[in-house]
Amino acid sequence: MGILKALLRIFSYLFGGLLALFLLATSTISLLSGGELNLNFLPWTGKTLSYWLLGLAFLGLVTVILAIGGRMRFLFFLWCLGALVLVVKGMFVSLYRFTGGAVTVRQAFWLTLALLFATIGSFPWPKKSEPVRRPQKY
């Protein structure tokens, strides 16, 4: 069981870091080009969406770095959980229509599954305490 948790944790760090870098690149390009970013499955539009993605990207990068360092892993878990909630709510619970344009049903399924595994892997499991070694009496 320990190796599965380790693999899920490594996957969550890689996926969370790549997702944060993708959000950072997307929002930066949108803001620098002056274009209107539109992702219909997210609750924001236009410049507001770009600023939200930029903030979430920075937050994601900071939480990944802290979690890799072994500090504040619960923040990384909350960031992954928030991303999962945004994607599930935006793509499957809301009135979002899959028209074969930007996002297909298959892509949404794989993204959601990857986010689910990343969220499970980012859960801050408590460390097992090592057994207390007592000095031997001779």
C-alpha positions, 0 to 999 in steps of 0.5 A: 500500500505504501508504494501506491501512495507514493506513486499517487503522490508523485503523480499529483505533484507532476500533474498539479505542477503541469496544470498550474504551469498550463494555467500560468501560460494560458492566462499570461498569453491572454493578458499580454495579447489583449485577447478575450479568454473564454472557457465556457465551463468556468464561471468567469469570462474575459479579463476576469477569467485571465486574472483568476487563472493567473492567481490560481496558477500562482497559488497552485505553483506555491502549494506544489512547491510547499507540498514537495518540501513536506510543508502545508500539504493540506493546501495542495490538497485543497488546491487539487480539490478545488480544481476537481470541483471546478471541472466537475461542476463546470463540465458535468453539473452545469449547462455546459454543452459538449459540441466537439469544439474546444473540449470533447466528452472524452477529454473532459472524462480524462481530465476529471479522472486525472484530477481525481487521482491527483486529489487522492494522491495529494491527500495529506496522509498522517505519517506513521510513527516509528516504533520506540526503540528502548535501550536493551538491558544487559 
